[in-house]
Amino acid sequence: MLMKDKYIFENILTLTKSLITISVNGTIESSNPKIKSFFNDSLDELLKMQKDIFDKMEQEKFYNIANVKKTDIAKIETKICDDNN
């Protein structure tokens, strides 16, 4: 795929995340049971869609996930403990 494809996927993912935010707010704030159910059902579908988009981006090497080294985690844990004392 081309860089253009990466840009398109990034935009689709961003728009999907925006719709998820709207659905979360609608689910939480709606007092009408039918509307609350609509937003909740939409949220479920959008979360599945976000996962599919992310998986495709990762498959196409548009989204690379690096594993964190255990030593880096230990350093952060130590820093947090030190900051809290």
N, C-alpha and C positions, 0 to 999 in steps of 0.2 A: 504494500500500500504506500501511497505517497504522503508527504507532509500535509497535504490538503486533507487527506483522510483523518490524520491525527487531529487536526484542527476541528474538523466536523465532529469527531467523537468527543473531544473535550467540551465542545459547545452542547452537545446532546446530554452529556453527563451533568454539566452545570445546570442546564434547564431542568433535568430530572430531579436534581437535588433541590432546586427552587420549588418545584411542585410538591416534593416531599415535605418541605417546610410548611407550605400552605395547608397540606393535608393534615399534618400534625396539629397545627393551630386550629383547624376546623374541627378535628376530632376532640380536642380538649375543650374548646370554647362553645361548641354548639349545644344548645339546650333542647333542640328538636331531635327526637330519637331517630327519625328517618334521615335527617341531614347528617347527624353524627355517624350513623351507619354507613352512609354514602362516603363520607370522608375516610372512615376507617377502612372500608373495602378498597378505596382508591389508594390509601397508604400502603396496604399489603401489596397491591399490584405494582405500585411505583418502586417499592423496595426490591421486589423481584427484578424489575426492569433495570434498576441501578446495578444490581449484582451482575446481570447479564452483560450490560454495557461494560462494566469494569472488567469482567472476565475476558471479553473480546479485546479490550484495550491491552490487557496484560498478555494475551495470546499473540497479538500483533506487535508486541514490544513497545507499545506506546506508554505503558505504565510499568516501570520496573520497580520491584520491591527488593530492597536490600535487607538482609538479615542483620540484626544488631549483635555485636560481639558481647559475650558474657562479661568481659572485662569492662566494657562501656557501661553496662547495666550496673555492675558493682560500683563503679565510680559515681554514678548518679545516686544510687542508694546511699552511699556514704555521704555525699554532699547533702542530701535531704536530711539525713539523720543529724549531721553536724549543724545544719541550719535550724533544726527544731530544738536543739539543746542550748 
